[in-house]
């Protein structure tokens, strides 16, 4: 079998390719027709509109349609956007173009996506300068004005062109201005027009035309009527004044306006020529002012008169009533005015309970011999027989004289010689204040010890003290007593009383323990009446320090037991305390120092302010944690005297010795050296008679 490739060997294969050529027709170019402008000539004030018809046989849409005017392109828009057929022509247009004066040529161009239309010549059009009449651009006032007669009213106007301005009032020329430049104010002012309404007109004109500004101007009446005359008082009392006058004769007078002390009291018709002011304060100046007013509201400057009401407290015996308060004067010698003001303001603290609603401040300018005051009170649940009239004078509250209580009308009255602040009150019971001891702490003491009881009372009272219901002898009217009782329980009472009543008793329950209840015995014994908090002092324990000469001690030890059967001392229940005490040096000239005791020995604690050794400042060694034993304290009258001669030594403690090395007998000066274990440790300054030799040793 022969292979295909072998079969094809030497065979020429002819491949014939036939080219199929398709002829595509080229699209037609768009065309422009009917290009025109709506005005072949116009003015610079006119607007020009251009249009052209775009036609495309293939119904292609224009990519642009333009009109070119003297080289400037303007793109046109579809006149009818709904017209989508360009094969029969579609109009494009532009409107509202304006031009300066001159002659212009124009043509149209257009294109679609495939080609450009041939330009369409349009032609020419002519623009001439427009003639514009002048126009008002601003005027003043902007609204129709109203002016009181005799007052100048200004008018002003501006035009956009140069004009001649003529001013008229009610069509009668009153002023003119020629060749007023553009945008320049033309003005006219009038102050002589009578009352009435006017038409004011400003006319601006030139060869191109004219324009006007016009106002309706109202001139009002501004002349007030004449003032009233013969203003005077026709009558007056304590609370009223009646004024009369004659009204003006002006034809346009309409009414009067009344002011009293600069406060308007309203209007009165022109038929009334009087005003009766009532509700006034006695003995007080009042000024009335009457203003005459015409029919359009013009007001004159007013006519005034000043007068005074009569005082409410004339001479003689005068009885005045102010609401529920009565003020009854006897023998008023100089008339005056009396006032009563109720106030909740208290002029000063008082010891009575106020039962009136107010503090009554009563004053007068009258001179009088005496006065009786009556004020109301609230009964409530008080004992009305105790109600009193109080008045505040000379810096304190005092009872009035001849007090009388009207329980029917609930009033209290009394006599005084001067007026002040008054109140009705009921005296308060005295109040005891316990000063010591505090009764809440159940006072305790020991047999033989004294305990002071002290009270204070807010009033003058009678005081009495009682022990278990029995009066304490010699305690009458005393605010404090001192008791020393045998062991037992006692009820202590203090009473205080006066005419105002009795105070609540001051009471204590006093427990007196046996003499050595809390301290004193060397041994605490549960079988005895001894406190579970027990303290040992040098008087009960010889192991503590006690200075017999100074009668001072500093050591104590206190045990705190939970009960008398408690046999365990827990931490914190045994308290040892040693406190510094102040004593004199044996050499009194050195003043005092602080010492503290420890285990029956005394130790130096501090130099203090009462230390009087030269060049030694207060210094507390205990605060630094040092306990320094006192080795020697001598120099008093009972102390042993020491004689030191030159070359001899005065032995001190801890190996120290003081040696005199030189003496100036004439000047009474000695030079000392201090030795320690035979070695010199200090050569001090020479010491004169009465001076101190001081050596300072650093501790620690």
C-alpha positions as CSV (number, residue, x, y, z in Angstrom):
1,X,0.0,0.0,0.0
2,X,1.4,3.4,-0.9
3,X,1.4,6.1,1.6
4,X,-0.6,9.3,0.8
5,X,2.4,11.4,1.0
6,X,4.1,9.2,-1.6
7,X,1.0,9.4,-3.8
8,X,1.2,13.2,-3.7
9,X,4.8,13.3,-4.5
10,X,5.3,15.1,-7.7
11,X,1.7,16.2,-8.1
12,X,1.2,19.9,-8.4
13,X,-1.9,21.1,-6.5
14,X,-3.5,24.2,-8.0
15,X,-5.5,26.2,-5.4
16,X,-7.7,28.8,-6.9
17,X,-8.8,31.6,-4.5
18,X,-11.7,33.6,-5.8
19,X,-11.9,37.2,-4.3
20,X,-15.4,38.4,-3.6
21,X,-15.5,42.2,-3.8
22,X,-18.4,44.0,-2.1
23,X,-19.0,47.6,-3.1
24,X,-20.1,49.8,-0.2
25,X,-21.8,53.1,-1.2
26,X,-20.3,56.2,0.6
27,X,-22.7,58.2,2.9
28,X,-24.0,61.5,1.6
29,X,-22.8,64.8,3.3
30,X,-25.4,66.9,5.2
31,X,-26.7,70.2,3.7
32,X,-27.7,73.6,5.2
33,X,-30.6,75.7,3.9
34,X,-32.8,78.6,4.9
35,X,-30.2,80.3,7.0
36,X,-31.4,83.8,8.2
37,X,-31.5,86.4,11.0
38,X,-34.9,87.7,12.1
39,X,-33.7,91.4,11.9
40,X,-31.8,92.7,9.0
41,X,-31.2,95.9,11.0
42,X,-31.8,96.9,14.6
43,X,-30.4,98.9,17.6
44,X,-28.0,98.1,20.4
45,X,-31.2,97.6,22.5
46,X,-32.5,94.9,20.3
47,X,-32.0,91.1,20.5
48,X,-31.2,89.2,17.3
49,X,-32.3,85.6,16.5
50,X,-30.6,83.2,14.0
51,X,-31.9,79.9,12.4
52,X,-30.9,77.4,9.7
53,X,-32.3,74.0,8.4
54,X,-30.0,71.0,8.7
55,X,-30.8,68.1,6.2
56,X,-29.2,64.7,6.0
57,X,-30.3,62.1,3.5
58,X,-29.0,59.3,5.8
59,X,-31.0,60.7,8.8
60,X,-27.8,61.3,10.7
61,X,-27.9,63.7,13.7
62,X,-25.9,66.8,13.6
63,X,-22.8,66.9,15.8
64,X,-22.8,70.7,15.7
65,X,-24.6,73.5,13.9
66,X,-23.0,77.0,14.2
67,X,-23.5,80.5,13.0
68,X,-20.3,82.5,12.5
69,X,-20.7,86.2,13.0
70,X,-17.7,88.3,11.9
71,X,-15.5,85.4,12.8
72,X,-17.1,84.6,16.2
73,X,-18.8,81.2,16.4
74,X,-22.1,80.7,18.2
75,X,-23.5,77.2,18.5
76,X,-27.2,76.7,17.6
77,X,-29.6,74.3,19.4
78,X,-32.5,72.2,18.2
79,X,-35.6,74.3,17.7
80,X,-37.8,71.2,18.2
81,X,-36.0,68.4,20.2
82,X,-38.8,66.1,19.4
83,X,-38.1,66.3,15.6
84,X,-35.8,63.3,15.0
85,X,-36.0,63.2,11.3
86,X,-33.2,65.0,9.5
87,X,-34.0,63.7,6.0
88,X,-36.7,66.3,5.4
89,X,-34.8,69.1,7.3
90,X,-34.5,70.0,11.0
91,X,-34.3,73.6,12.2
92,X,-31.5,74.8,14.5
93,X,-31.6,78.3,16.1
94,X,-30.1,80.7,18.6
95,X,-31.9,83.6,20.2
96,X,-31.2,86.7,22.3
97,X,-27.9,88.0,20.8
98,X,-27.1,91.6,21.2
99,X,-24.5,93.7,19.4
100,X,-22.8,97.0,19.5
101,X,-23.4,99.4,16.6
102,X,-22.0,98.3,13.2
103,X,-22.5,96.1,10.2
104,X,-22.0,92.3,10.6
105,X,-21.7,89.4,8.1
106,X,-22.7,85.9,9.0
107,X,-22.7,82.3,7.7
108,X,-23.6,78.8,9.0
109,X,-21.6,75.6,9.3
110,X,-22.6,72.0,10.4
111,X,-21.4,68.4,10.5
112,X,-22.6,65.0,11.4
113,X,-20.6,61.9,12.5
114,X,-19.5,61.2,8.9
115,X,-19.1,64.5,7.1
116,X,-19.2,68.3,7.2
117,X,-21.8,70.3,5.4
118,X,-20.7,73.0,3.0
119,X,-20.9,76.5,4.6
120,X,-24.1,78.4,3.9
121,X,-23.7,82.1,3.4
122,X,-26.2,84.1,5.4
123,X,-25.7,87.7,4.5
124,X,-25.3,90.9,6.6
125,X,-27.2,92.9,9.2
126,X,-26.8,96.4,10.6
127,X,-26.9,97.6,14.3
128,X,-27.3,101.2,15.2
129,X,-27.1,102.9,18.7
130,X,-30.4,102.8,20.7
131,X,-32.0,105.8,22.1
132,X,-32.7,105.3,26.0
133,X,-34.9,107.5,28.1
134,X,-33.6,108.5,31.6
135,X,-34.8,106.4,34.5
136,X,-35.0,106.9,38.3
137,X,-32.5,104.6,40.0
138,X,-33.0,105.7,43.7
139,X,-35.1,108.1,45.7
140,X,-35.4,109.4,49.3
141,X,-37.5,109.0,51.4
142,X,-38.3,105.5,50.3
143,X,-41.8,105.7,51.8
144,X,-44.4,108.4,51.8
145,X,-43.3,110.8,54.6
146,X,-45.3,112.3,57.4
147,X,-43.9,115.5,59.0
148,X,-45.1,117.8,61.8
149,X,-45.8,121.3,60.5
150,X,-42.8,123.5,60.8
151,X,-40.4,120.6,60.5
152,X,-38.0,120.5,57.4
153,X,-38.7,117.5,55.1
154,X,-36.0,116.6,52.5
155,X,-36.6,114.9,49.2
156,X,-33.9,113.5,46.9
157,X,-33.7,111.5,43.6
158,X,-31.0,110.1,41.3
159,X,-31.3,109.3,37.6
160,X,-29.2,107.0,35.4
161,X,-28.6,109.8,32.8
162,X,-27.8,113.4,32.9
163,X,-31.1,115.3,33.2
164,X,-32.8,118.5,34.1
165,X,-34.8,118.0,37.3
166,X,-38.1,119.8,38.0
167,X,-39.7,119.7,41.5
168,X,-43.5,120.2,41.8
169,X,-45.9,120.2,44.8
170,X,-49.5,119.6,43.8
171,X,-48.5,120.2,40.1
172,X,-46.9,123.6,40.9
173,X,-43.2,123.9,40.1
174,X,-41.3,124.9,43.3
175,X,-37.7,124.2,42.3
176,X,-35.5,123.0,39.3
177,X,-32.0,121.9,38.7
178,X,-30.3,121.7,35.2
179,X,-27.8,119.2,33.8
180,X,-27.7,117.1,36.9
181,X,-25.0,114.4,36.2
182,X,-26.0,110.8,36.0
183,X,-26.3,109.0,39.4
184,X,-26.0,112.3,41.2
185,X,-28.5,113.3,43.9
186,X,-30.9,116.1,43.2
187,X,-32.5,117.6,46.4
188,X,-35.4,119.6,47.6
189,X,-36.3,120.6,51.2
190,X,-39.6,122.2,52.5
191,X,-40.4,123.3,56.0
192,X,-43.2,125.8,55.3
193,X,-46.0,123.7,54.0
194,X,-49.2,123.9,56.2
195,X,-51.1,121.0,57.7
196,X,-52.4,118.8,54.9
197,X,-51.6,116.2,52.2
198,X,-49.4,117.0,49.2
199,X,-48.2,115.3,46.0
200,X,-44.5,115.9,45.6
201,X,-43.0,115.1,42.2
202,X,-39.4,115.1,40.9
203,X,-39.3,114.9,37.0
204,X,-35.9,114.2,35.3
205,X,-35.8,114.8,31.5
206,X,-33.4,115.1,28.5
207,X,-33.6,114.7,24.7
208,X,-34.2,111.0,25.1
209,X,-37.3,111.2,27.3
210,X,-38.1,111.5,31.0
211,X,-39.0,109.7,34.3
212,X,-40.5,110.8,37.6
213,X,-40.3,110.0,41.4
214,X,-43.5,110.8,43.3
215,X,-44.4,111.0,47.0
216,X,-47.6,111.6,49.0
217,X,-46.4,114.0,51.8
218,X,-48.5,114.4,54.9
219,X,-47.9,117.5,57.1
220,X,-49.4,117.0,60.5
221,X,-50.4,119.4,63.3
222,X,-47.5,119.7,65.9
223,X,-48.6,122.7,67.8
224,X,-49.9,121.8,71.3
225,X,-52.7,123.7,72.9
226,X,-52.1,126.2,75.6
227,X,-51.5,125.0,79.2
228,X,-54.3,125.0,81.8
229,X,-54.3,128.0,84.1
230,X,-55.2,128.8,87.8
231,X,-54.1,125.3,89.0
232,X,-54.7,125.2,92.8
233,X,-55.9,123.1,95.7
234,X,-59.6,123.3,96.4
235,X,-59.4,121.1,99.5
236,X,-57.3,118.5,101.2
237,X,-57.3,115.9,104.1
238,X,-55.0,113.2,105.6
239,X,-55.4,110.9,102.6
240,X,-56.7,113.2,99.7
241,X,-56.1,116.4,97.8
242,X,-58.5,118.0,95.3
243,X,-57.0,120.2,92.6
244,X,-59.0,122.5,90.2
245,X,-57.9,124.6,87.1
246,X,-59.2,126.4,84.0
247,X,-58.9,124.6,80.6
248,X,-57.3,126.3,77.5
249,X,-59.6,127.9,74.9
250,X,-57.9,126.3,71.8
251,X,-60.3,125.1,69.2
252,X,-58.5,121.7,68.9
253,X,-58.1,121.2,72.7
254,X,-59.4,117.7,73.4
255,X,-58.6,116.4,76.9
256,X,-56.1,116.6,79.9
257,X,-53.6,114.0,81.0
258,X,-53.0,113.8,84.8
259,X,-49.7,112.8,86.4
260,X,-49.2,112.5,90.2
261,X,-45.6,112.3,91.4
262,X,-44.6,111.5,87.8
263,X,-47.0,108.6,87.6
264,X,-49.8,108.8,85.0
265,X,-53.3,108.7,86.5
266,X,-55.1,108.7,83.1
267,X,-57.1,111.2,81.0
268,X,-59.9,113.6,81.9
269,X,-62.4,114.9,79.3
270,X,-62.2,118.6,78.4
271,X,-65.5,119.1,80.2
272,X,-63.8,118.3,83.6
273,X,-61.5,120.8,85.3
274,X,-60.7,119.1,88.6
275,X,-58.9,116.0,89.9
276,X,-59.4,114.5,93.4
277,X,-56.4,112.3,94.4
278,X,-57.3,109.8,97.1
279,X,-55.6,107.0,99.0
280,X,-52.7,109.2,99.8
281,X,-50.3,109.0,102.7
282,X,-50.8,111.5,105.4
283,X,-48.3,114.4,105.9
284,X,-46.7,113.7,102.5
285,X,-45.9,116.0,99.6
286,X,-47.5,115.3,96.2
287,X,-46.9,117.0,92.8
288,X,-49.7,117.1,90.2
289,X,-49.0,117.9,86.6
290,X,-51.8,118.6,84.1
291,X,-51.0,118.2,80.4
292,X,-53.3,119.8,77.8
293,X,-53.7,117.6,74.7
294,X,-55.3,118.5,71.3
295,X,-57.3,116.3,68.9
296,X,-54.2,115.0,67.1
297,X,-52.3,114.2,70.3
298,X,-50.0,117.3,70.7
299,X,-49.2,117.7,74.4
300,X,-48.2,120.9,76.1
301,X,-45.3,121.1,78.6
302,X,-47.7,120.8,81.5
303,X,-48.7,122.8,84.5
304,X,-47.7,121.6,88.0
305,X,-48.6,122.2,91.6
306,X,-47.1,120.8,94.8
307,X,-49.1,120.3,98.0
308,X,-49.1,118.2,101.2
309,X,-51.7,116.0,102.8
310,X,-52.6,116.7,106.4
311,X,-50.8,114.7,109.1
312,X,-52.8,111.8,110.6
313,X,-51.7,112.7,114.1
314,X,-53.0,116.2,115.0
315,X,-52.5,117.8,118.4
316,X,-54.4,116.6,121.5
317,X,-55.4,113.1,122.3
318,X,-55.4,111.0,119.1
319,X,-56.7,107.5,118.5
320,X,-55.5,105.9,115.3
321,X,-56.4,102.5,113.8
322,X,-54.3,100.7,111.2
323,X,-56.1,97.5,110.4
324,X,-56.0,95.4,113.7
325,X,-53.4,97.8,115.2
326,X,-54.5,100.7,117.4
327,X,-52.2,103.6,118.4
328,X,-53.7,105.8,121.0
329,X,-51.7,109.0,121.8
330,X,-52.1,111.1,124.9
331,X,-51.4,114.9,124.7
332,X,-49.8,115.3,121.2
333,X,-48.1,118.7,121.3
334,X,-46.7,118.8,117.8
335,X,-48.7,117.3,115.0
336,X,-47.0,114.7,112.8
337,X,-47.5,111.5,110.8
338,X,-47.8,108.0,112.2
339,X,-47.1,104.8,110.3
340,X,-47.5,101.1,111.0
341,X,-45.7,98.5,109.0
342,X,-46.1,94.7,109.6
343,X,-42.9,92.7,108.8
344,X,-41.6,89.2,109.4
345,X,-38.1,90.7,109.9
346,X,-37.0,90.4,113.5
347,X,-34.8,93.3,114.7
348,X,-33.0,91.2,117.3
349,X,-33.2,87.8,119.0
350,X,-35.7,87.5,121.9
351,X,-36.3,85.2,124.8
352,X,-40.1,85.1,124.3
353,X,-42.2,83.0,121.9
354,X,-43.8,85.3,119.3
355,X,-47.5,84.8,119.0
356,X,-48.3,87.7,116.7
357,X,-48.2,87.3,112.9
358,X,-45.7,90.2,112.5
359,X,-43.3,92.5,114.1
360,X,-45.0,95.8,114.0
361,X,-42.7,98.7,113.2
362,X,-44.5,101.9,114.4
363,X,-43.1,105.3,113.9
364,X,-44.4,108.9,114.2
365,X,-43.1,112.4,113.6
366,X,-45.5,113.8,116.3
367,X,-44.4,114.9,119.8
368,X,-46.5,113.2,122.5
369,X,-46.5,112.4,126.2
370,X,-47.4,108.7,126.1
371,X,-49.0,106.2,123.8
372,X,-50.9,102.9,124.2
373,X,-50.3,100.2,121.6
374,X,-52.7,97.4,120.9
375,X,-51.8,94.6,118.5
376,X,-53.4,91.2,117.6
377,X,-52.1,87.8,118.7
378,X,-52.8,84.1,117.8
379,X,-54.3,82.2,120.7
380,X,-53.4,78.7,119.5
381,X,-52.8,76.4,122.4
382,X,-51.1,79.0,124.6
383,X,-52.0,80.2,128.0
384,X,-53.5,83.5,127.0
385,X,-53.0,84.9,130.5
386,X,-49.3,84.9,129.8
387,X,-49.5,86.9,126.6
388,X,-47.4,90.1,126.8
389,X,-46.7,93.1,124.6
390,X,-43.0,93.5,123.9
391,X,-41.3,96.5,122.3
392,X,-37.7,96.7,121.0
393,X,-35.9,99.7,122.3
394,X,-32.4,100.7,123.4
395,X,-31.0,97.5,121.8
396,X,-33.2,95.0,123.7
397,X,-36.7,93.6,124.0
398,X,-38.7,94.8,127.0
399,X,-42.2,94.4,128.3
400,X,-44.6,97.3,127.9
401,X,-46.2,98.8,131.0
402,X,-49.8,98.2,132.1
403,X,-50.2,95.2,129.8
404,X,-53.8,94.1,129.2
405,X,-55.0,91.1,127.3
406,X,-58.4,91.1,125.5
407,X,-59.0,87.4,125.1
408,X,-62.3,88.0,123.3
409,X,-60.8,90.0,120.5
410,X,-57.4,88.4,120.8
411,X,-55.5,91.6,121.4
412,X,-52.8,92.7,123.8
413,X,-52.1,96.3,124.7
414,X,-49.7,98.2,126.8
415,X,-48.2,101.7,127.5
416,X,-44.8,102.9,126.3
417,X,-43.2,106.3,126.2
418,X,-41.6,105.9,122.7
419,X,-42.4,104.1,119.5
420,X,-40.4,101.3,118.1
421,X,-41.0,97.7,117.0
422,X,-43.7,95.7,118.8
423,X,-44.6,92.0,119.0
424,X,-47.0,89.9,121.1
425,X,-45.3,87.0,122.8
426,X,-45.4,84.5,125.6
427,X,-42.4,84.2,127.9
428,X,-40.5,80.9,127.3
429,X,-39.7,78.6,130.1
430,X,-36.1,78.8,131.2
431,X,-33.7,76.3,129.6
432,X,-30.9,74.5,131.4
433,X,-27.8,73.8,129.6
434,X,-25.6,71.0,131.1
435,X,-22.0,72.0,131.0
436,X,-20.4,69.1,132.9
437,X,-20.3,66.2,133.3
438,X,-22.0,64.8,130.2
439,X,-25.0,62.9,131.5
440,X,-24.9,60.5,128.5
441,X,-21.6,59.2,129.7
442,X,-22.9,58.1,133.1
443,X,-20.4,59.9,135.3
444,X,-18.3,57.8,137.6
445,X,-15.9,58.7,140.4
446,X,-14.2,57.1,143.3
447,X,-14.9,57.4,147.0
448,X,-13.3,60.5,148.5
449,X,-12.8,62.1,145.1
450,X,-14.6,65.4,144.2
451,X,-16.7,65.8,141.1
452,X,-18.0,69.1,139.8
453,X,-21.5,69.5,138.4
454,X,-22.1,72.6,136.3
455,X,-25.1,74.1,134.5
456,X,-26.1,77.4,132.9
457,X,-29.6,78.9,132.5
458,X,-30.8,81.3,129.8
459,X,-32.9,83.4,132.3
460,X,-32.8,84.7,135.8
461,X,-34.1,81.8,137.8
462,X,-34.1,80.1,141.2
463,X,-31.8,77.1,141.1
464,X,-31.9,74.1,143.5
465,X,-29.8,71.0,143.5
466,X,-31.0,67.6,144.8
467,X,-29.2,64.3,145.5
468,X,-31.6,61.3,145.7
469,X,-34.5,63.8,146.1
470,X,-32.8,65.6,149.0
471,X,-31.9,69.3,148.7
472,X,-28.2,69.9,148.7
473,X,-27.4,72.3,151.5
474,X,-25.9,75.6,150.4
475,X,-26.7,74.9,146.7
476,X,-29.5,77.5,146.3
477,X,-29.2,79.7,143.2
478,X,-25.8,78.2,142.3
479,X,-25.0,77.0,138.8
480,X,-22.3,74.6,140.0
481,X,-21.7,72.3,143.0
482,X,-18.9,69.9,143.9
483,X,-19.8,66.5,145.4
484,X,-17.7,64.0,147.2
485,X,-19.7,60.9,148.1
486,X,-19.2,57.5,149.6
487,X,-19.4,54.4,147.4
488,X,-22.9,53.9,145.9
489,X,-25.3,55.1,143.1
490,X,-26.8,58.6,143.3
491,X,-29.4,60.5,141.2
492,X,-28.4,64.2,140.9
493,X,-31.0,66.8,139.8
494,X,-30.8,70.5,139.2
495,X,-34.0,72.6,138.9
496,X,-34.5,76.1,137.6
497,X,-37.7,78.2,137.7
498,X,-39.1,81.7,137.5
499,X,-42.4,83.4,136.7
500,X,-42.2,82.0,133.1
501,X,-42.3,78.4,134.4
502,X,-39.9,75.6,135.3
503,X,-37.1,74.3,133.1
504,X,-36.7,70.7,132.4
505,X,-34.5,69.2,135.1
506,X,-30.8,68.5,134.6
507,X,-30.3,65.0,135.7
508,X,-27.3,62.6,136.2
509,X,-26.9,59.1,137.5
510,X,-23.7,59.2,139.5
511,X,-21.8,56.0,140.3
512,X,-19.3,56.3,143.2
513,X,-16.8,53.4,143.4
514,X,-14.7,52.4,146.4
515,X,-11.6,54.5,146.9
516,X,-9.2,52.2,145.2
517,X,-11.6,51.2,142.4
518,X,-9.4,52.1,139.5
519,X,-6.0,52.7,141.1
520,X,-4.3,52.6,144.5
521,X,-3.8,48.9,145.3
522,X,-0.6,47.1,144.6
523,X,-2.6,44.0,143.7
524,X,-5.8,43.8,141.6
525,X,-8.2,41.5,143.3
526,X,-11.4,40.2,141.5
527,X,-13.0,39.7,144.8
528,X,-13.2,43.4,145.5
529,X,-15.1,46.2,143.7
530,X,-12.2,47.1,141.4
531,X,-12.4,48.2,137.8
532,X,-11.4,45.8,135.0
533,X,-9.3,48.7,133.7
534,X,-6.9,49.2,136.5
535,X,-3.9,51.5,136.7
536,X,-0.7,51.3,138.8
537,X,1.1,54.5,139.7
538,X,4.2,55.2,141.8
539,X,1.9,55.5,144.8
540,X,0.8,51.9,144.4
541,X,3.9,50.3,142.8
542,X,7.4,51.1,144.2
543,X,9.0,50.0,140.9
544,X,8.0,53.3,139.3
545,X,9.9,56.6,139.5
546,X,8.7,59.3,141.9
547,X,10.4,62.6,142.7
548,X,9.4,63.3,146.3
549,X,10.9,66.8,146.3
550,X,9.1,67.9,143.1
551,X,6.1,65.6,143.8
552,X,6.1,64.4,140.2
553,X,6.0,61.0,138.6
554,X,5.8,59.9,135.0
555,X,5.3,56.1,134.9
556,X,2.0,54.3,134.9
557,X,0.9,50.8,133.9
558,X,-2.7,50.0,133.0
559,X,-4.3,46.6,132.5
560,X,-7.5,46.1,130.4
561,X,-9.5,43.0,131.3
562,X,-12.6,41.8,129.6
563,X,-14.2,40.7,132.8
564,X,-13.3,39.9,136.4
565,X,-12.8,36.3,135.4
566,X,-10.5,37.2,132.6
567,X,-7.0,35.6,133.3
568,X,-5.3,36.2,130.0
569,X,-3.5,39.4,129.0
570,X,-3.7,39.7,125.3
571,X,-1.6,41.9,123.1
572,X,-2.5,45.6,123.8
573,X,-4.2,44.8,127.1
574,X,-1.2,45.8,129.2
575,X,-0.2,49.3,128.7
576,X,3.0,50.8,130.1
577,X,3.4,54.6,129.8
578,X,6.1,57.1,130.8
579,X,5.6,60.7,129.9
580,X,8.0,63.6,130.3
581,X,7.5,65.9,133.3
582,X,9.0,69.3,133.9
583,X,11.2,69.8,137.0
584,X,13.7,72.4,138.2
585,X,17.4,71.8,138.1
586,X,18.9,71.4,141.6
587,X,20.7,74.6,140.6
588,X,17.6,76.8,140.4
589,X,19.3,79.5,138.2
590,X,19.3,77.0,135.3
591,X,15.4,76.9,135.3
592,X,13.6,73.7,134.3
593,X,14.1,70.6,132.2
594,X,12.0,67.6,131.2
595,X,12.8,64.2,132.7
596,X,11.1,60.9,132.3
597,X,11.0,57.9,134.6
598,X,11.8,54.3,133.6
599,X,12.0,51.4,136.0
600,X,12.2,53.8,139.0
601,X,15.2,55.6,137.5
602,X,15.0,59.2,136.2
603,X,16.3,60.0,132.7
604,X,16.9,63.3,131.0
605,X,14.3,64.0,128.3
606,X,14.7,67.5,127.0
607,X,15.9,71.1,127.4
608,X,12.7,73.2,127.2
609,X,11.7,76.8,126.9
610,X,11.9,77.2,130.6
611,X,15.6,76.2,130.6
612,X,17.7,79.3,131.4
613,X,21.2,78.1,130.7
614,X,23.1,80.5,128.3
615,X,23.6,79.2,124.8
616,X,21.4,76.1,125.4
617,X,18.4,75.9,123.1
618,X,15.3,73.6,123.6
619,X,16.1,70.1,122.4
620,X,14.0,67.0,122.9
621,X,16.2,63.9,123.1
622,X,13.2,61.5,123.4
623,X,12.0,62.6,120.0
624,X,15.3,61.4,118.6
625,X,15.0,58.1,120.4
626,X,17.5,58.7,123.1
627,X,17.0,57.9,126.8
628,X,19.8,59.6,128.8
629,X,20.4,58.8,132.4
630,X,20.9,61.7,134.8
631,X,24.3,61.2,136.5
632,X,24.6,64.3,138.6
633,X,22.1,67.1,139.5
634,X,23.6,69.3,142.2
635,X,23.9,72.9,143.0
636,X,21.0,73.6,145.3
637,X,21.2,74.9,148.8
638,X,21.1,71.4,150.3
639,X,23.6,70.0,147.8
640,X,27.1,69.1,148.9
641,X,29.7,71.8,148.2
642,X,33.0,71.1,146.4
643,X,36.3,73.0,146.6
644,X,38.7,72.8,143.7
645,X,42.2,74.4,143.8
646,X,44.7,74.8,141.1
647,X,46.0,71.4,140.1
648,X,43.3,69.5,141.8
649,X,40.3,67.8,140.1
650,X,36.6,67.4,140.8
651,X,35.7,63.8,140.0
652,X,32.5,63.4,137.9
653,X,30.7,60.3,136.6
654,X,31.8,57.8,133.9
655,X,35.5,58.7,134.2
656,X,35.1,62.4,133.7
657,X,36.9,64.9,136.0
658,X,37.0,68.7,136.1
659,X,40.4,70.3,136.7
660,X,41.3,73.9,137.6
661,X,44.5,74.8,135.8
662,X,44.6,78.6,136.4
663,X,42.9,81.2,138.6
664,X,42.8,85.0,138.3
665,X,41.8,85.8,141.9
666,X,41.6,89.5,141.2
667,X,39.2,89.1,138.3
668,X,37.5,85.9,139.8
669,X,38.2,84.0,136.6
670,X,39.0,80.3,136.4
671,X,40.4,78.2,133.5
672,X,39.1,74.6,133.6
673,X,40.1,71.6,131.6
674,X,37.9,68.5,131.3
675,X,39.5,65.1,131.6
676,X,38.2,61.7,130.5
677,X,40.0,58.7,132.0
678,X,42.9,61.1,132.8
679,X,43.1,62.4,129.2
680,X,42.2,66.0,128.4
681,X,39.1,66.2,126.2
682,X,38.2,69.9,126.5
683,X,39.9,73.2,127.3
684,X,37.1,75.6,127.8
685,X,36.9,79.4,127.7
686,X,37.9,81.1,131.0
687,X,34.9,81.1,133.3
688,X,34.0,84.2,135.4
689,X,32.2,84.3,138.7
690,X,28.5,83.2,138.3
691,X,29.1,82.0,134.7
692,X,28.6,78.4,133.4
693,X,31.2,76.0,132.1
694,X,29.5,74.0,129.3
695,X,30.9,71.0,127.5
696,X,28.9,69.6,124.6
697,X,29.0,65.8,123.9
698,X,27.5,64.4,120.7
699,X,25.1,61.5,121.5
700,X,24.7,58.5,119.2
